């Protein structure tokens, strides 16, 4: 147990020593971008196009039918589970 704790401390110490340097590097990088006045601000992203709602062309076949992508074929997936139990009284 003691060796496990020592191994953990030894493994974590380089990471703890690097953490302040990493955080300073990030803050310096962000201050460099704001000090340069020649950069233009980023353009906002365009709004996504609204999805067009289309009616289900397979609705005429009944509930559960869907159209196969890229074709005019309609399919219906379904399934069931059955269990049968029987006994005989012959001896």
N, C-alpha and C positions, 0 to 999 in steps of 0.2 A: 504494500500500500504506500509505503514511504517512497520507494523508488518510482512509483507511478506519479506521485505528486511532484517529485523532483523533475522527472521527465516533462511533465506538463509545464512547469515553471520555465524550464530551459527552452522549450519549444515556443512558448508565448512571449518570452522576453525580446526576441528580435522584432516581433510584430509590434510590440508596445513601443519599442524604440523608433520604429519607422512611422508610426501614426502621426506624430507632430509634423514630420517632414512632408508627409503626403498631404496633410490638411493645409500646410503653408503653400505647397505647390498649386493646389486648387484655388486658393484665394488669390495668389499672384496671377494665375492665368485669367481669372475673372476680372481682376483690376486692370490687366493689360488691355482687354477688349473694350473697357469703358473709357480708357485714357486716349484711345485712338479715335479721333473725330472723323476720319475719312471713311469709316465703315458705315454703310447704310443699315438701317434697322431691317430686320427680316420681314419679308412680306407675309401677311397672314395666309394660311392655307385656305383654298376655296372650300366652300361648303359641299358636302357630298350630295350627289344627285338623289332626290327622293326615289324610293323604290316604287316601280309601277305595280299596282295591284291588278292582276289579271284574274279572270274567272277561270274556274277549273273546267276545261273542255270535257273532262271525263265524268262530270257530275251527272250526265244523262244516263250513265250506266248504273248509278246507284252509289250509296255511301262506301267509302273506302277505296275507290278507284283513283289512281294517280297516273299522270302522264310520264312516260319515260323521257328523260332529258334528251333533246336533240332528235326526237322522232314524234310521230303522231300516234304512237301505240299507248294504249291504256292498260294498266295491269292492276290487279288487286292481290295483295299479299294477305294470307290468313293461315290459320292453323288451329289445331285442336289436340287435346290429349284425352285419351280414353282409357279406362281401367275396367277390366272384366274380372269378376270373381265367380267361381262356380264350385259346387260341391255335389257329392254323390252319397246316397245313403245305402248303397249296396254293400253287402258283407260277404 
